[in-house]
């Protein structure tokens, strides 16, 4: 099993490994049947009970068209999963997976329109990982082939962002010797675009990507020289990707990573992540001012031993949301959401499912200032369940999702 919270792995090693929690099986529900059932007032839910489930990312087309992706776990198999919000409730829409794979996972989603949505992740066949890209055309999901770099044993895609229908970026890393991986959709096919690793890097990982135009995109992650794991930021100028220095507030011997990035046309880019040094992990946010990356103070919940931010979302009209989690001295993990007001980051109280011993937010997307979604997972001691939270402009509220 892969662990997305890299600072957990850092307790034993400076090597970052991305990904997840136990999850569940879902049942196929088409969008057409969802809408028909809702029109009749029916509650749409899986036909069979699921064991465990997790949502890792969310993207919003409109108030009545929101997609979340993740994976489910049933027996000994992990299976890619998507869920769709139609304005009234969430319903599972099971995507296809390539024939012959052992497991499949989706970690990122981006939407151009109601009939143009991409999701990325990876599949495994035995111990070999391969990129997974899926496309929603307004009616169904389909698998679209993504290339694997020559000379590697595997590759994963952990982030995706669409500038337009013919300009989509996906990022991740190769295995087993981690090296950055960037792929691009030109409207016809996915292709690998060369991406550098920092000088002296033993391993490099990309966890986030965001573009504002054909000549402006950012990718973020981390790299390690074997002693220190530091932030990694790379920029696309329309011709090539290049490493751009970014601060690593954790210092020598620490682990600092940027898991999410937002690059909007209305302003400079933001990145979010965490730093782990000694016995504590703390949230990190950084801002690109047009010339360099600069650390911007971000709060941590009182009394916690660890906190991280793993997702960013712009608010139409201004502002940002960041989502993640925190862990206290009793090893209880709780959801975290922070809001950028234009002047400072502010913690905003978030609920946790009743009876859960752990809960995390792994994705966030905003429709408007009073309509924001966050997704993730919770653990109740025996099973992991997908969760969704909704910001109404005044408070975050839990919304039932099939898991």
Sine and cosine of phi, psi and omega as CSV:
sin_phi,cos_phi,sin_psi,cos_psi,sin_omega,cos_omega
0.00,0.00,0.66,-0.75,0.00,-1.00
-1.00,-0.09,0.53,-0.85,-0.04,-1.00
-0.90,-0.43,0.90,-0.44,-0.03,-1.00
-0.93,0.37,-0.62,0.78,0.00,-1.00
-0.94,0.33,1.00,-0.07,-0.15,-0.99
-0.90,0.43,-0.47,0.88,-0.02,-1.00
-0.93,0.36,-0.35,0.94,0.10,-0.99
-0.92,0.40,-0.70,0.71,0.04,-1.00
-0.91,0.42,-0.52,0.85,-0.06,-1.00
-0.92,0.40,-0.32,0.95,0.07,-1.00
-0.87,0.49,-0.51,0.86,0.01,-1.00
-0.96,-0.30,-0.37,0.93,-0.10,-0.99
-0.37,-0.93,0.43,-0.90,0.07,-1.00
-1.00,0.06,0.12,0.99,0.01,-1.00
-1.00,0.04,0.82,-0.57,0.02,-1.00
-1.00,0.06,0.73,-0.68,0.10,-1.00
-0.81,-0.59,0.74,-0.68,-0.08,-1.00
-0.99,-0.17,0.63,-0.78,0.41,-0.91
0.79,-0.61,-0.77,-0.64,-0.90,-0.44
-0.60,-0.80,-0.30,-0.95,-0.15,-0.99
-0.82,-0.57,0.20,-0.98,0.08,-1.00
-0.91,0.41,0.60,-0.80,-0.04,-1.00
-0.61,-0.79,-0.15,-0.99,-0.20,-0.98
-0.76,-0.65,0.07,-1.00,0.05,-1.00
-1.00,0.02,0.59,-0.81,0.04,-1.00
-0.88,-0.47,0.19,-0.98,0.01,-1.00
-0.89,-0.46,0.54,-0.84,-0.08,-1.00
-0.93,0.37,0.80,-0.60,0.11,-0.99
-0.68,-0.73,0.91,-0.41,-0.01,-1.00
-0.97,0.25,0.42,-0.91,0.02,-1.00
-0.87,0.49,-0.62,0.79,0.01,-1.00
-0.86,0.51,-0.71,0.71,-0.02,-1.00
-0.94,0.34,-0.53,0.85,0.07,-1.00
-0.88,0.48,-0.77,0.64,-0.03,-1.00
-0.90,0.44,-0.63,0.77,0.00,-1.00
-0.90,0.43,-0.68,0.74,-0.01,-1.00
-0.92,0.40,-0.63,0.78,0.00,-1.00
-0.92,0.38,-0.60,0.80,0.03,-1.00
-0.88,0.48,-0.52,0.86,0.02,-1.00
-1.00,0.04,-0.01,1.00,0.02,-1.00
0.99,0.11,0.24,0.97,-0.05,-1.00
-1.00,0.07,0.49,-0.87,0.09,-1.00
-1.00,0.05,0.85,-0.53,-0.01,-1.00
-1.00,-0.03,0.80,-0.60,0.00,-1.00
-0.43,-0.90,0.30,-0.95,0.03,-1.00
-0.86,0.51,0.55,-0.84,-0.02,-1.00
-0.98,0.17,-0.33,0.94,-0.01,-1.00
-0.81,-0.59,0.58,-0.82,0.00,-1.00
-0.91,0.42,0.68,-0.74,0.01,-1.00
-0.98,-0.20,0.48,-0.88,0.00,-1.00
-0.98,0.18,-0.86,0.51,0.00,-1.00
-0.55,-0.84,0.38,-0.93,-0.02,-1.00
-0.38,-0.93,0.40,-0.92,-0.01,-1.00
-0.57,-0.82,0.62,-0.79,0.14,-0.99
-0.92,-0.39,0.71,-0.70,-0.10,-1.00
-0.91,-0.41,-0.30,0.95,-0.03,-1.00
-0.41,-0.91,0.35,-0.94,-0.03,-1.00
-0.56,-0.83,0.57,-0.82,0.05,-1.00
-0.64,-0.77,0.64,-0.76,-0.07,-1.00
-0.91,-0.42,0.77,-0.63,0.14,-0.99
-1.00,-0.02,-0.69,0.72,0.00,-1.00
-0.36,-0.93,-0.03,-1.00,0.00,-1.00
-0.90,0.44,-0.39,0.92,-0.02,-1.00
-0.91,-0.41,0.31,0.95,-0.03,-1.00
-0.50,-0.86,1.00,-0.01,-0.04,-1.00
-0.76,-0.65,0.71,-0.71,0.02,-1.00
-0.91,-0.41,0.65,-0.76,0.14,-0.99
-0.79,-0.61,0.58,-0.81,-0.02,-1.00
-0.77,-0.64,0.39,-0.92,0.02,-1.00
-0.06,-1.00,-0.68,-0.73,0.04,-1.00
-0.35,-0.94,0.33,-0.94,-0.03,-1.00
-0.86,-0.50,0.30,-0.95,0.00,-1.00
-0.72,-0.69,0.79,-0.61,0.03,-1.00
-0.58,-0.81,0.86,-0.51,-0.07,-1.00
0.94,0.33,-0.92,-0.39,0.00,-1.00
-0.85,-0.53,0.34,0.94,-0.11,-0.99
-0.84,-0.54,0.73,-0.68,0.15,-0.99
-0.99,-0.11,0.72,-0.69,-0.07,-1.00
-0.73,-0.68,0.75,-0.67,0.04,-1.00
-0.83,0.56,0.59,-0.81,-0.07,-1.00
-0.62,-0.79,0.61,-0.79,0.17,-0.99
-0.79,-0.62,0.48,-0.88,0.09,-1.00
-0.75,-0.66,0.55,-0.84,-0.10,-0.99
-0.82,-0.57,0.75,-0.66,0.09,-1.00
-0.98,-0.18,0.85,-0.53,-0.05,-1.00
-0.96,-0.27,0.19,0.98,0.02,-1.00
0.94,-0.35,-0.27,0.96,-0.03,-1.00
-0.81,-0.59,-0.61,0.79,-0.03,-1.00
-0.32,-0.95,0.29,-0.96,0.05,-1.00
-1.00,0.00,0.60,-0.80,0.07,-1.00
-0.65,-0.76,0.58,-0.82,0.02,-1.00
-0.97,0.24,0.73,-0.68,0.13,-0.99
-0.82,-0.57,0.95,-0.30,-0.11,-0.99
-0.98,0.19,0.85,-0.53,0.03,-1.00
-0.99,0.11,0.34,-0.94,0.09,-1.00
-0.96,0.27,0.35,-0.94,0.12,-0.99
-0.77,-0.64,0.48,-0.88,-0.01,-1.00
-0.85,0.53,0.58,-0.81,0.00,-1.00
-0.90,0.43,0.65,-0.76,0.12,-0.99
1.00,0.04,-0.04,1.00,-0.01,-1.00
-0.99,0.17,0.45,-0.89,0.03,-1.00
-0.99,0.15,-0.75,0.66,-0.04,-1.00
-0.66,-0.75,0.37,-0.93,0.05,-1.00
-0.60,-0.80,0.59,-0.81,-0.07,-1.00
-0.64,-0.77,0.62,-0.79,0.15,-0.99
-0.87,-0.48,0.77,-0.64,-0.08,-1.00
-0.86,-0.51,-0.16,0.99,-0.07,-1.00
-0.51,-0.86,0.45,-0.89,0.02,-1.00
-0.50,-0.87,0.59,-0.81,0.06,-1.00
-0.60,-0.80,0.55,-0.83,-0.08,-1.00
-0.80,-0.60,0.78,-0.63,0.13,-0.99
-1.00,-0.03,-0.66,0.75,0.00,-1.00
-0.35,-0.94,-0.04,-1.00,0.00,-1.00
-0.90,0.44,-0.37,0.93,-0.02,-1.00
-0.89,-0.46,0.39,0.92,-0.03,-1.00
-0.49,-0.87,1.00,0.05,-0.05,-1.00
-0.76,-0.65,0.69,-0.73,0.05,-1.00
-0.89,-0.46,0.59,-0.81,0.12,-0.99
-0.73,-0.68,0.62,-0.79,-0.01,-1.00
-0.74,-0.67,0.36,-0.93,0.03,-1.00
-0.02,-1.00,-0.75,-0.67,0.05,-1.00
-0.32,-0.95,0.29,-0.96,0.12,-0.99
-0.86,-0.50,0.32,-0.95,0.13,-0.99
-0.80,-0.60,0.62,-0.78,0.15,-0.99
-0.81,-0.59,0.98,-0.22,-0.19,-0.98
0.94,0.35,-0.89,-0.46,0.02,-1.00
-0.95,-0.31,0.11,0.99,-0.05,-1.00
-0.99,-0.13,0.81,-0.59,0.02,-1.00
-0.98,-0.17,0.62,-0.79,0.03,-1.00
-0.72,-0.69,0.56,-0.83,0.02,-1.00
-0.87,0.50,0.58,-0.81,0.07,-1.00
-0.83,-0.56,0.85,-0.52,0.11,-0.99
-0.82,-0.58,0.75,-0.66,-0.01,-1.00
-0.80,-0.61,0.53,-0.85,-0.11,-0.99
-0.80,-0.60,0.74,-0.67,0.08,-1.00
-0.97,-0.23,0.85,-0.53,-0.07,-1.00
-0.98,-0.21,0.21,0.98,-0.04,-1.00
0.98,-0.19,-0.25,0.97,0.00,-1.00
-0.82,-0.57,-0.65,0.76,-0.06,-1.00
-0.43,-0.90,0.32,-0.95,0.13,-0.99
-1.00,0.03,0.58,-0.81,0.09,-1.00
-0.62,-0.78,0.53,-0.85,0.04,-1.00
-0.99,0.17,0.74,-0.67,0.06,-1.00
-0.89,-0.46,0.79,-0.61,-0.09,-1.00
-0.89,0.45,0.73,-0.68,0.11,-0.99
-0.86,-0.51,0.66,-0.75,-0.08,-1.00
-0.96,0.28,0.41,-0.91,0.11,-0.99
-0.94,-0.34,0.75,-0.66,0.00,-1.00
-0.85,0.53,0.57,-0.82,0.02,-1.00
-0.93,0.38,0.60,-0.80,0.12,-0.99
0.99,0.13,0.15,0.99,0.05,-1.00
-0.89,-0.46,0.36,-0.93,-0.02,-1.00
-1.00,-0.03,-0.20,0.98,0.00,-1.00
-0.12,-0.99,0.20,-0.98,0.00,-1.00
-0.38,-0.93,0.57,-0.82,-0.01,-1.00
-0.79,-0.61,0.56,-0.83,0.10,-0.99
-0.89,-0.45,0.89,-0.45,-0.11,-0.99
-0.95,-0.32,-0.12,0.99,-0.02,-1.00
-0.55,-0.83,0.48,-0.88,0.05,-1.00
-0.49,-0.87,0.60,-0.80,0.05,-1.00
-0.47,-0.88,0.69,-0.72,-0.03,-1.00
-0.96,-0.26,0.83,-0.56,0.17,-0.99
-0.99,0.15,-0.63,0.78,0.06,-1.00
-0.38,-0.93,-0.02,-1.00,-0.01,-1.00
-0.90,0.43,-0.42,0.91,-0.01,-1.00
-0.92,-0.39,0.34,0.94,-0.02,-1.00
-0.53,-0.85,1.00,0.06,-0.06,-1.00
-0.81,-0.58,0.72,-0.70,0.01,-1.00
-0.93,-0.37,0.62,-0.78,0.13,-0.99
-0.73,-0.68,0.65,-0.76,-0.03,-1.00
-0.75,-0.66,0.37,-0.93,0.03,-1.00
-0.04,-1.00,-0.69,-0.73,0.01,-1.00
-0.33,-0.94,0.26,-0.97,0.01,-1.00
-0.99,-0.11,0.23,-0.97,0.03,-1.00
-0.76,-0.65,0.37,-0.93,-0.06,1.00
-0.99,0.12,-0.45,0.89,0.05,-1.00
-0.99,0.13,0.98,-0.19,-0.16,-0.99
-0.87,0.49,0.78,-0.63,0.09,-1.00
-0.63,-0.78,0.51,-0.86,-0.06,-1.00
-0.87,0.49,0.54,-0.84,0.03,-1.00
-0.70,-0.72,0.81,-0.58,0.07,-1.00
-0.76,-0.65,0.76,-0.64,0.04,-1.00
-0.82,-0.57,0.46,-0.89,-0.08,-1.00
-0.74,-0.68,0.69,-0.73,0.10,-1.00
-0.98,-0.21,0.83,-0.56,-0.05,-1.00
-0.97,-0.23,0.21,0.98,-0.04,-1.00
0.98,-0.20,-0.24,0.97,-0.02,-1.00
-0.82,-0.58,-0.64,0.76,-0.06,-1.00
-0.41,-0.91,0.32,-0.95,0.13,-0.99
-1.00,0.02,0.64,-0.77,0.07,-1.00
-0.62,-0.78,0.46,-0.89,0.02,-1.00
-0.99,0.15,0.75,-0.66,0.06,-1.00
-0.94,-0.35,0.79,-0.62,-0.04,-1.00
-0.82,0.58,0.71,-0.70,0.04,-1.00
-0.72,-0.69,0.72,-0.70,-0.07,-1.00
-0.99,0.17,0.40,-0.92,0.23,-0.97
-0.96,-0.28,0.57,-0.82,0.01,-1.00
-0.86,0.52,0.52,-0.85,0.05,-1.00
-0.86,0.51,0.76,-0.65,0.01,-1.00
1.00,0.05,0.05,1.00,-0.04,-1.00
-0.96,0.27,0.74,-0.67,0.18,-0.98
-1.00,0.07,-0.61,0.79,0.03,-1.00
-0.59,-0.81,0.53,-0.85,0.05,-1.00
-0.62,-0.78,0.62,-0.79,-0.03,-1.00
-0.68,-0.73,0.62,-0.79,0.13,-0.99
-0.90,-0.44,0.81,-0.58,-0.06,-1.00
-0.91,-0.41,-0.25,0.97,-0.05,-1.00
-0.65,-0.76,0.44,-0.90,0.09,-1.00
-0.45,-0.89,0.59,-0.81,0.03,-1.00
-0.37,-0.93,0.70,-0.72,0.00,-1.00
-0.78,-0.62,0.56,-0.83,0.03,-1.00
-0.94,-0.34,-0.32,0.95,0.01,-1.00
-0.32,-0.95,0.01,-1.00,0.00,-1.00
-0.93,0.38,-0.26,0.97,-0.03,-1.00
-0.87,-0.49,0.29,0.96,-0.05,-1.00
-0.48,-0.88,0.96,-0.28,0.08,-1.00
-0.53,-0.85,0.49,-0.87,0.03,-1.00
-0.83,-0.56,0.57,-0.82,0.16,-0.99
-0.80,-0.60,0.64,-0.77,-0.05,-1.00
-0.76,-0.65,0.36,-0.93,0.01,-1.00
0.06,-1.00,-0.76,-0.65,-0.05,-1.00
-0.38,-0.93,0.34,-0.94,0.10,-1.00
-0.59,-0.81,0.44,-0.90,-0.06,-1.00
-0.77,-0.64,0.64,-0.77,0.12,-0.99
-0.98,-0.17,0.18,0.98,-0.02,-1.00
0.99,-0.17,-0.32,0.95,0.03,-1.00
-0.90,-0.44,-0.75,0.67,-0.05,-1.00
-0.88,-0.48,0.67,-0.74,0.15,-0.99
-0.96,-0.27,0.85,-0.52,-0.13,-0.99
-0.86,-0.50,0.25,-0.97,0.03,-1.00
-0.91,0.41,0.49,-0.87,0.05,-1.00
-0.75,-0.67,0.83,-0.56,0.10,-0.99
-0.79,-0.62,0.74,-0.67,0.02,-1.00
-0.79,-0.61,0.58,-0.81,-0.08,-1.00
-0.84,-0.54,0.64,-0.77,0.09,-1.00
-0.97,-0.24,0.82,-0.57,-0.04,-1.00
-0.96,-0.29,0.20,0.98,-0.04,-1.00
0.98,-0.21,-0.26,0.97,-0.02,-1.00
-0.84,-0.55,-0.66,0.75,-0.06,-1.00
-0.42,-0.91,0.32,-0.95,0.13,-0.99
-1.00,-0.05,0.64,-0.77,0.04,-1.00
-0.62,-0.78,0.52,-0.85,0.04,-1.00
-0.96,0.27,0.74,-0.67,0.05,-1.00
-0.89,-0.46,0.79,-0.61,-0.03,-1.00
-0.84,0.54,0.63,-0.78,0.08,-1.00
-0.62,-0.78,0.57,-0.82,-0.05,-1.00
-0.93,0.38,0.53,-0.85,0.08,-1.00
-0.83,-0.56,1.00,0.02,-0.12,-0.99
-0.91,0.42,-0.17,0.99,0.03,-1.00
-0.94,0.33,-0.48,0.88,0.02,-1.00
1.00,0.07,-0.06,-1.00,-0.04,-1.00
-0.90,0.44,0.72,-0.69,0.03,-1.00
0.99,0.11,-0.08,1.00,-0.04,-1.00
-0.99,-0.11,0.05,-1.00,0.09,-1.00
-0.88,-0.48,0.86,-0.51,0.08,-1.00
-0.76,-0.65,0.76,-0.65,-0.04,-1.00
-0.61,-0.79,0.52,-0.85,0.09,-1.00
-0.93,-0.37,0.95,-0.32,-0.11,-0.99
-1.00,0.00,-0.29,0.96,-0.08,-1.00
-0.61,-0.79,0.46,-0.89,0.03,-1.00
-0.56,-0.83,0.56,-0.83,0.13,-0.99
-0.76,-0.65,0.80,-0.60,0.01,-1.00
-0.81,-0.59,1.00,-0.10,-0.09,-1.00
-0.98,-0.20,0.42,-0.91,0.01,-1.00
-0.93,0.37,-0.30,0.95,-0.07,-1.00
-1.00,-0.03,-0.05,1.00,-0.01,-1.00
-0.04,-1.00,0.15,-0.99,-0.02,-1.00
-0.88,0.47,0.24,-0.97,-0.12,-0.99
-0.98,0.19,0.40,-0.92,0.12,-0.99
-0.82,-0.58,0.48,-0.88,0.11,-0.99
-0.67,-0.74,0.48,-0.88,-0.02,-1.00
-0.64,-0.77,0.47,-0.88,0.00,-1.00
-0.06,-1.00,-0.76,-0.65,-0.07,-1.00
-0.32,-0.95,0.27,-0.96,0.16,-0.99
-0.75,-0.67,0.65,-0.76,0.03,-1.00
-0.82,-0.57,0.86,-0.51,0.03,-1.00
-0.56,-0.83,0.71,-0.70,-0.03,-1.00
0.93,0.38,-0.87,-0.50,-0.05,-1.00
-0.90,-0.43,0.24,0.97,-0.09,-1.00
-0.71,-0.70,0.57,-0.82,0.12,-0.99
-0.88,-0.47,0.63,-0.78,-0.05,-1.00
-0.71,-0.70,0.47,-0.88,0.04,-1.00
-0.90,0.43,0.49,-0.87,0.07,-1.00
-0.71,-0.71,0.73,-0.68,0.21,-0.98
-0.78,-0.63,0.61,-0.79,0.01,-1.00
-0.74,-0.67,0.51,-0.86,-0.08,-1.00
-0.80,-0.60,0.72,-0.69,0.08,-1.00
-1.00,-0.04,0.88,-0.48,-0.06,-1.00
-1.00,-0.09,0.21,0.98,-0.02,-1.00
0.98,-0.21,-0.28,0.96,0.00,-1.00
-0.78,-0.63,-0.54,0.84,-0.01,-1.00
-0.38,-0.93,0.32,-0.95,0.10,-0.99
-1.00,0.10,0.64,-0.77,-0.04,-1.00
-0.67,-0.74,0.71,-0.71,0.03,-1.00
-0.93,0.36,0.73,-0.68,0.09,-1.00
-0.89,-0.45,0.77,-0.63,-0.06,-1.00
-0.84,0.55,0.72,-0.69,0.07,-1.00
-0.76,-0.65,0.66,-0.75,-0.08,-1.00
-0.97,0.23,0.31,-0.95,0.11,-0.99
-0.80,-0.60,0.60,-0.80,0.04,-1.00
-0.83,0.55,0.58,-0.81,-0.05,-1.00
-0.89,0.46,0.69,-0.73,0.15,-0.99
0.98,0.20,0.15,0.99,-0.03,-1.00
-1.00,-0.02,0.42,-0.91,0.06,-1.00
-1.00,-0.05,-0.37,0.93,-0.03,-1.00
-0.52,-0.86,0.58,-0.81,0.08,-1.00
-0.46,-0.89,0.58,-0.82,-0.01,-1.00
-0.53,-0.85,0.43,-0.90,0.10,-0.99
-0.87,-0.49,0.76,-0.65,-0.11,-0.99
-0.81,-0.59,0.00,1.00,-0.01,-1.00
-0.51,-0.86,0.57,-0.82,0.04,-1.00
-0.77,-0.63,0.56,-0.83,0.07,-1.00
-0.56,-0.83,0.75,-0.66,0.09,-1.00
-0.98,0.22,0.50,-0.87,0.10,-1.00
-0.98,-0.20,0.84,-0.55,0.04,-1.00
-0.80,0.60,0.78,-0.62,-0.04,-1.00
0.99,-0.11,-0.21,0.98,0.05,-1.00
0.77,-0.64,0.52,-0.85,0.01,-1.00
0.98,-0.20,0.22,-0.98,0.00,-1.00
-0.59,-0.81,0.46,-0.89,0.20,-0.98
-0.87,-0.49,0.60,-0.80,0.12,-0.99
-0.81,-0.59,0.59,-0.81,-0.04,-1.00
-0.75,-0.67,0.47,-0.88,0.01,-1.00
-0.04,-1.00,-0.66,-0.75,0.01,-1.00
-0.37,-0.93,0.13,-0.99,0.07,-1.00
-0.62,-0.79,0.42,-0.91,-0.01,-1.00
-0.76,-0.65,0.74,-0.67,-0.05,-1.00
-1.00,-0.07,-0.09,-1.00,-0.06,-1.00
-0.91,0.41,-0.33,0.94,0.03,-1.00
-1.00,-0.05,0.21,0.98,0.01,-1.00
0.90,0.45,0.49,0.87,0.09,-1.00
-0.99,-0.10,0.81,-0.59,-0.05,-1.00
-0.98,-0.20,0.70,-0.71,-0.05,-1.00
-0.75,-0.66,0.47,-0.88,-0.01,-1.00
-0.91,0.42,0.50,-0.87,0.02,-1.00
-0.69,-0.72,0.69,-0.72,0.15,-0.99
-0.69,-0.72,0.68,-0.73,0.02,-1.00
-0.78,-0.63,0.58,-0.81,-0.06,-1.00
-0.86,-0.51,0.76,-0.65,0.09,-1.00
-1.00,-0.01,0.88,-0.48,-0.09,-1.00
-1.00,0.03,-0.12,0.99,-0.14,-0.99
0.96,-0.29,-0.29,0.96,0.01,-1.00
-0.83,-0.55,-0.55,0.83,-0.07,-1.00
-0.33,-0.94,0.34,-0.94,0.14,-0.99
-0.99,0.10,0.69,-0.72,0.01,-1.00
-0.78,-0.62,0.74,-0.67,0.13,-0.99
-0.93,0.37,0.67,-0.74,0.05,-1.00
-0.84,-0.55,0.81,-0.59,-0.04,-1.00
-0.83,0.56,0.69,-0.72,0.05,-1.00
-0.81,-0.59,0.59,-0.81,0.02,-1.00
-0.98,0.19,0.31,-0.95,0.11,-0.99
-0.79,-0.62,0.61,-0.79,-0.04,-1.00
-0.83,0.56,0.65,-0.76,0.02,-1.00
-0.87,0.50,0.74,-0.67,0.04,-1.00
1.00,0.09,-0.02,1.00,-0.01,-1.00
-0.99,0.11,0.65,-0.76,0.10,-1.00
-1.00,-0.02,-0.32,0.95,0.03,-1.00
-0.55,-0.83,0.54,-0.84,0.08,-1.00
-0.41,-0.91,0.65,-0.76,-0.04,-1.00
-0.67,-0.74,0.53,-0.85,0.17,-0.99
-0.96,-0.27,0.79,-0.62,-0.09,-1.00
-0.88,-0.48,-0.13,0.99,0.02,-1.00
-0.48,-0.88,0.50,-0.86,0.02,-1.00
-0.55,-0.84,0.59,-0.81,0.03,-1.00
-0.50,-0.86,0.62,-0.78,-0.06,-1.00
-0.90,-0.44,0.76,-0.66,0.14,-0.99
-1.00,0.04,-0.65,0.76,0.02,-1.00
-0.35,-0.94,-0.03,-1.00,0.00,-1.00
-0.90,0.43,-0.39,0.92,0.00,-1.00
-0.92,-0.40,0.28,0.96,-0.01,-1.00
-0.57,-0.82,1.00,-0.02,-0.06,-1.00
-0.77,-0.63,0.67,-0.74,0.03,-1.00
-0.91,-0.40,0.62,-0.78,0.16,-0.99
-0.75,-0.66,0.61,-0.79,-0.01,-1.00
-0.76,-0.65,0.28,-0.96,0.01,-1.00
0.04,-1.00,-0.68,-0.73,-0.03,-1.00
-0.42,-0.91,0.34,-0.94,0.08,-1.00
-0.71,-0.70,0.36,-0.93,0.00,-1.00
-0.80,-0.60,0.79,-0.61,-0.04,-1.00
-0.95,-0.32,0.23,0.97,0.00,-1.00
0.98,-0.21,-0.33,0.95,0.01,-1.00
-0.72,-0.69,-0.34,0.94,-0.03,-1.00
-0.44,-0.90,0.45,-0.90,0.08,-1.00
-0.98,-0.20,0.70,-0.72,-0.04,-1.00
-0.79,-0.61,0.62,-0.78,0.10,-1.00
-0.91,0.41,0.60,-0.80,0.05,-1.00
-0.75,-0.66,0.45,-0.89,0.11,-0.99
-0.69,-0.72,0.65,-0.76,0.04,-1.00
-0.79,-0.61,0.58,-0.82,-0.08,-1.00
-0.82,-0.57,0.76,-0.64,0.07,-1.00
-1.00,-0.10,0.83,-0.55,-0.07,-1.00
-0.99,-0.16,0.03,1.00,-0.09,-1.00
0.96,-0.29,-0.28,0.96,0.00,-1.00
-0.80,-0.60,-0.52,0.85,-0.06,-1.00
-0.35,-0.94,0.39,-0.92,0.13,-0.99
-1.00,0.03,0.67,-0.75,0.03,-1.00
-0.74,-0.68,0.63,-0.77,0.10,-1.00
-0.94,0.33,0.67,-0.74,0.06,-1.00
-0.83,-0.56,0.75,-0.66,-0.06,-1.00
-0.89,0.46,0.74,-0.68,0.13,-0.99
-0.80,-0.59,0.60,-0.80,0.11,-0.99
-0.93,0.38,0.65,-0.76,-0.06,-1.00
-0.72,-0.70,0.00,0.00,0.00,0.00
